[in-house]
Amino acid sequence: MQASKILAGPPIAERIRGQVAERVAARLERGGTVPGLATVLVGEDPASQVYVRNKRKTTQEAGMQSFAFELPDSVDEDELIALIEDLNVREDVHGILVQLPLPKHLNEVRVLNAISPIKDVDGLHPENVGLLAQKGRQPRFIPATPKGIMYLLEEAGAELSGADAVVLGRSNIVGMPIALLLLRANATVTIGHSRTRDLPALCRRADVLIAAVGIPEMVRGDWVKPGAVVIDVGVNRIEDASRKSGFRLVGDVAYDEVSQVAAAITPVPGGVGPMTIAMLLENTLQAAELAASNS
């Protein structure tokens, strides 16, 4: 069998960012407000700092306003929620993103629930999750990573209606929402997790396999049905003495093995990651349009 089609995220994400920038420019020509995204970063986690910096940069490149709020690790929970409540009522802020994970002394659920559902561009507020989960309801915002995965599946030419889709992982950020999106696309969806009895057998049934478990190269070549479309969401550091950094990044899928079996596969890095920020821009523009329609 020939090697897989590589689903590279950067060119697709660049195209989407360009489309968003064009829509923002057209909005401003009509006299509309500049969409604004507020990012809230708590602490000094290096990975979170990089993610937030990239989000701010791409927001500005798309013609939107970026509002940055950086708080110390020791911030009081009530102080953080007071900031969110202030952003909820600011007319120049259309989207609010609190970078996760938060320090352990902060209640993540309480913090995320404080974000106004109409500014929740991460799509994690219970009201927005409920709209996504209920049949016949139109979601207000779709979480950025799952939304990006759906674009990649479209790029792969995956026929989702009637397909067997397996999602490995049940997180609120990726696993659960992508399962709901696949269900909306009329796939038959199974979620595999740490208590699933025979994960390899489950994976071998999948026409579409989404791996989001955070275990380096867990999915092996003999786990994958020939011709399946495989989306690798994992980003894991493993030691590599040959690298200057001392490590390299790998996904949850053993890429060299699975790429010989799958019809299409995302690389790590350079697959799902770039799509997430592009989807966040789309959601921010959508939030600005929602605000305008409600004014």
Backbone torsions as a table, in degrees:
resi	resn	phi	psi	omega
1	MET	NA	139.3	-179.9
2	GLN	-71.6	157.6	-177.7
3	ALA	-62.8	157.3	-176.5
4	SER	-64.1	155.6	164.8
5	LYS	-71.1	128.6	-179.3
6	ILE	-88.8	121.1	-179.8
7	LEU	-91.6	83.7	-178.1
8	ALA	-78.4	126.9	-177.4
9	GLY	-74.0	-39.1	-172.5
10	PRO	-53.8	-48.4	-178.4
11	PRO	-66.7	-34.7	178.8
12	ILE	-69.1	-43.8	179.8
13	ALA	-63.6	-39.0	178.7
14	GLU	-62.6	-40.9	178.2
15	ARG	-62.6	-43.3	-179.0
16	ILE	-67.7	-41.3	178.2
17	ARG	-61.8	-38.3	177.0
18	GLY	-63.3	-41.3	178.5
19	GLN	-64.3	-40.3	178.0
20	VAL	-64.4	-43.0	179.6
21	ALA	-60.8	-39.8	177.4
22	GLU	-64.0	-40.8	179.9
23	ARG	-68.2	-36.7	177.1
24	VAL	-65.0	-44.7	179.9
25	ALA	-61.6	-41.7	178.5
26	ALA	-65.0	-37.6	178.3
27	ARG	-62.3	-43.1	-179.2
28	LEU	-68.2	-36.1	177.3
29	GLU	-63.0	-30.5	178.1
30	ARG	-81.5	-0.2	179.8
31	GLY	90.2	13.2	179.4
32	GLY	-76.0	164.6	179.2
33	THR	-75.7	157.2	176.7
34	VAL	-76.2	123.2	176.2
35	PRO	-60.0	139.4	-177.8
36	GLY	-127.9	132.6	178.2
37	LEU	-117.3	125.2	175.9
38	ALA	-101.7	125.4	175.7
39	THR	-108.7	134.5	-179.1
40	VAL	-118.0	116.9	-179.2
41	LEU	-115.7	123.6	178.6
42	VAL	-109.5	123.6	178.8
43	GLY	88.8	-171.6	-172.6
44	GLU	-126.6	36.6	176.2
45	ASP	-63.8	123.2	-174.8
46	PRO	-59.3	-42.5	-179.4
47	ALA	-63.8	-43.2	179.3
48	SER	-63.5	-38.5	178.8
49	GLN	-62.0	-41.5	178.7
50	VAL	-64.8	-46.8	-179.8
51	TYR	-58.2	-47.4	-177.3
52	VAL	-65.9	-40.7	178.6
53	ARG	-60.5	-43.3	178.1
54	ASN	-64.2	-39.2	179.2
55	LYS	-63.8	-43.2	-179.9
56	ARG	-64.7	-43.4	-178.3
57	LYS	-61.9	-48.7	-177.2
58	THR	-70.1	-30.0	175.6
59	THR	-61.2	-47.2	-179.9
60	GLN	-66.9	-38.3	179.2
61	GLU	-64.0	-26.1	178.7
62	ALA	-85.9	4.6	178.0
63	GLY	85.9	14.6	179.8
64	MET	-101.5	164.1	174.6
65	GLN	-87.3	140.7	176.8
66	SER	-119.6	123.5	179.4
67	PHE	-112.8	118.8	-174.5
68	ALA	-106.0	130.9	176.9
69	PHE	-129.3	118.5	-179.8
70	GLU	-118.0	124.9	-176.4
71	LEU	-120.2	150.3	-179.2
72	PRO	-70.8	158.9	176.9
73	ASP	-52.2	-32.7	-173.3
74	SER	-85.4	6.3	-174.3
75	VAL	-57.3	141.4	177.5
76	ASP	-74.9	142.9	-177.6
77	GLU	-59.4	-41.9	-179.9
78	ASP	-65.1	-34.1	177.9
79	GLU	-66.2	-41.6	178.1
80	LEU	-64.2	-43.1	-179.6
81	ILE	-68.2	-34.1	176.5
82	ALA	-62.9	-39.2	176.8
83	LEU	-62.7	-45.4	179.6
84	ILE	-60.9	-42.8	-180.0
85	GLU	-63.9	-34.0	175.6
86	ASP	-66.7	-41.8	179.0
87	LEU	-67.5	-30.7	178.9
88	ASN	-58.9	-31.5	-174.7
89	VAL	-102.9	-3.8	178.6
90	ARG	-75.4	126.5	-176.5
91	GLU	-73.8	-21.2	179.9
92	ASP	-87.5	-5.1	177.0
93	VAL	-106.5	116.8	-179.2
94	HIS	-103.9	-26.7	178.9
95	GLY	-130.7	142.7	178.2
96	ILE	-124.7	128.2	178.7
97	LEU	-127.2	118.4	173.6
98	VAL	-98.5	116.8	-176.4
99	GLN	-68.5	129.4	177.7
100	LEU	-105.0	154.1	2.2
101	PRO	-80.8	157.9	175.6
102	LEU	-93.8	157.8	173.9
103	PRO	-55.9	151.6	-170.6
104	LYS	-61.8	-26.1	-176.8
105	HIS	-77.9	-5.5	-179.9
106	LEU	-100.4	137.3	179.6
107	ASN	-83.2	103.1	-175.1
108	GLU	-58.2	-41.8	-178.8
109	VAL	-61.6	-47.5	-178.7
110	ARG	-63.6	-39.6	-179.0
111	VAL	-65.8	-48.9	-178.0
112	LEU	-66.6	-34.6	179.5
113	ASN	-69.3	-17.4	179.0
114	ALA	-75.9	-19.1	179.7
115	ILE	-71.9	133.7	177.0
116	SER	-58.6	133.3	179.7
117	PRO	-56.9	-27.1	-179.3
118	ILE	-85.2	-2.9	174.8
119	LYS	-118.9	6.9	-175.1
120	ASP	-83.0	74.0	-174.6
121	VAL	-71.2	-10.9	172.8
122	ASP	-82.7	-13.7	177.8
123	GLY	68.4	29.2	-174.7
124	LEU	-105.8	-6.5	177.5
125	HIS	-66.9	141.4	-178.7
126	PRO	-53.7	-33.8	179.1
127	GLU	-64.9	-41.8	179.9
128	ASN	-72.9	-35.6	174.8
129	VAL	-63.4	-40.5	178.9
130	GLY	-63.0	-40.5	178.0
131	LEU	-64.3	-36.0	178.2
132	LEU	-69.2	-36.3	-173.2
133	ALA	-79.5	-26.8	-173.1
134	GLN	-86.1	131.3	177.8
135	LYS	-64.9	136.9	177.9
136	GLY	84.9	-3.8	177.5
137	ARG	-99.9	146.9	178.0
138	GLN	-93.5	119.0	178.9
139	PRO	-62.5	141.8	176.9
140	ARG	-77.7	-50.5	177.0
141	PHE	-135.1	138.4	175.0
142	ILE	-103.1	129.0	179.2
143	PRO	-49.1	140.4	-166.1
144	ALA	-62.0	-45.0	-177.3
145	THR	-66.4	-49.1	175.8
146	PRO	-59.0	-37.5	177.8
147	LYS	-62.5	-40.8	177.3
148	GLY	-65.5	-36.8	177.7
149	ILE	-61.7	-39.7	179.8
150	MET	-64.2	-37.3	174.5
151	TYR	-61.6	-43.2	-178.5
152	LEU	-65.5	-37.9	177.6
153	LEU	-64.7	-37.9	176.2
154	GLU	-64.2	-42.5	178.8
155	GLU	-61.3	-34.5	-179.7
156	ALA	-75.6	-11.8	-176.1
157	GLY	75.0	24.3	-178.1
158	ALA	-68.0	129.7	175.1
159	GLU	-90.3	103.5	-172.4
160	LEU	-84.8	-32.8	-177.4
161	SER	-63.1	119.0	-179.5
162	GLY	83.6	-5.0	-178.1
163	ALA	-75.9	153.9	169.5
164	ASP	-86.3	116.3	179.4
165	ALA	-114.8	132.3	177.5
166	VAL	-119.2	128.3	177.8
167	VAL	-111.8	120.7	175.5
168	LEU	-95.7	111.1	-177.1
169	GLY	117.4	143.2	-175.8
170	ARG	-131.7	34.1	179.7
171	SER	-70.1	157.9	177.2
172	ASN	-69.5	-25.2	-174.5
173	ILE	-83.8	-37.3	-176.3
174	VAL	-124.9	-61.3	-169.3
175	GLY	-55.8	-54.4	-177.0
176	MET	-66.7	-48.0	-179.1
177	PRO	-66.6	-35.1	179.0
178	ILE	-69.3	-33.1	175.4
179	ALA	-61.5	-41.6	179.0
180	LEU	-66.5	-38.9	179.4
181	LEU	-66.8	-40.6	177.8
182	LEU	-64.9	-38.0	176.8
183	LEU	-63.6	-41.1	177.0
184	ARG	-62.2	-28.2	179.0
185	ALA	-87.2	11.0	175.6
186	ASN	70.6	24.2	169.8
187	ALA	-81.1	158.6	171.2
188	THR	-94.1	116.5	-165.4
189	VAL	-111.6	133.1	172.1
190	THR	-124.8	134.9	177.6
191	ILE	-104.3	121.4	175.4
192	GLY	-98.8	147.4	-177.2
193	HIS	-153.9	-170.7	-172.4
194	SER	-63.8	-20.9	-180.0
195	ARG	-97.9	-1.6	178.8
196	THR	-65.4	133.6	-170.9
197	ARG	-68.5	-43.3	-175.0
198	ASP	-137.7	83.8	-177.4
199	LEU	-62.7	-42.7	179.4
200	PRO	-57.9	-42.8	180.0
201	ALA	-65.2	-38.8	177.9
202	LEU	-62.0	-46.1	-177.7
203	CYS	-63.2	-35.2	-177.3
204	ARG	-65.8	-15.5	177.4
205	ARG	-82.5	-16.0	-165.4
206	ALA	-79.9	128.2	166.2
207	ASP	-78.3	-31.8	176.7
208	VAL	-128.9	125.5	-177.9
209	LEU	-123.0	121.8	177.8
210	ILE	-110.9	118.4	-178.5
211	ALA	-106.4	115.3	-178.4
212	ALA	-144.5	63.3	-175.5
213	VAL	-116.0	-19.0	179.3
214	GLY	78.1	26.9	176.5
215	ILE	-117.5	117.5	-173.8
216	PRO	-55.6	124.2	171.6
217	GLU	51.3	37.0	-179.1
218	MET	-67.0	-40.1	-176.6
219	VAL	-82.2	113.8	-177.3
220	ARG	-94.0	168.3	-177.8
221	GLY	-59.0	-37.4	-177.5
222	ASP	-81.7	3.2	172.6
223	TRP	-86.8	-14.0	-165.5
224	VAL	-108.2	133.9	176.8
225	LYS	-69.9	130.6	177.8
226	PRO	-55.7	130.0	-179.8
227	GLY	89.5	1.4	178.8
228	ALA	-72.4	157.7	171.3
229	VAL	-99.5	125.8	-173.5
230	VAL	-118.7	122.2	177.3
231	ILE	-111.0	118.6	-177.0
232	ASP	-103.3	109.8	-177.0
233	VAL	-92.2	-17.7	-173.9
234	GLY	-68.6	144.4	171.1
235	VAL	-134.0	107.4	-173.9
236	ASN	-126.7	140.1	175.2
237	ARG	-91.5	129.1	171.5
238	ILE	-126.9	149.1	-177.2
239	GLU	-63.6	139.0	177.6
240	ASP	-151.3	100.9	-175.3
241	ALA	-65.4	-18.3	-179.4
242	SER	-78.2	-12.8	179.8
243	ARG	-94.3	145.6	178.3
244	LYS	-60.2	-37.3	180.0
245	SER	-72.7	-19.0	-177.1
246	GLY	87.2	0.7	179.2
247	PHE	-150.2	167.1	170.0
248	ARG	-137.8	161.3	-178.4
249	LEU	-96.3	133.3	174.1
250	VAL	-133.7	162.7	178.8
251	GLY	-92.8	-163.8	175.3
252	ASP	-85.9	-5.4	-176.7
253	VAL	-113.8	136.3	174.4
254	ALA	-73.6	90.9	-167.6
255	TYR	-56.7	-47.1	-175.8
256	ASP	-60.1	-35.9	179.4
257	GLU	-77.3	-49.6	-172.3
258	VAL	-69.7	-31.0	-179.1
259	SER	-66.6	-15.6	176.5
260	GLN	-85.6	-8.7	-174.5
261	VAL	-115.6	-42.1	-174.0
262	ALA	-74.5	154.8	173.8
263	ALA	-75.0	-33.6	-179.3
264	ALA	-152.5	147.7	-177.0
265	ILE	-152.1	147.5	174.0
266	THR	-91.9	137.7	175.2
267	PRO	-81.1	163.9	171.8
268	VAL	-134.7	120.9	-4.3
269	PRO	-76.9	178.0	174.5
270	GLY	94.9	16.5	178.1
271	GLY	-113.1	-95.5	-175.6
272	VAL	-71.3	-36.8	-172.7
273	GLY	-49.3	-53.3	-179.0
274	PRO	-61.5	-27.0	-179.1
275	MET	-68.7	-31.4	-175.7
276	THR	-61.0	-46.3	-178.3
277	ILE	-68.2	-38.5	177.8
278	ALA	-60.7	-40.8	179.5
279	MET	-68.4	-33.6	177.2
280	LEU	-62.9	-39.2	177.0
281	LEU	-63.8	-43.7	177.4
282	GLU	-57.8	-44.5	-178.6
283	ASN	-66.1	-35.9	179.1
284	THR	-66.7	-43.5	176.2
285	LEU	-62.1	-41.1	178.1
286	GLN	-61.1	-39.2	179.1
287	ALA	-64.9	-39.3	178.0
288	ALA	-65.3	-40.7	178.1
289	GLU	-66.1	-37.8	177.1
290	LEU	-63.6	-43.4	179.3
291	ALA	-61.7	-41.0	-179.5
292	ALA	-65.7	-38.9	-177.9
293	SER	-72.4	-22.4	-179.3
294	ASN	-93.7	-6.9	-176.3
295	SER	-83.4	NA	NA
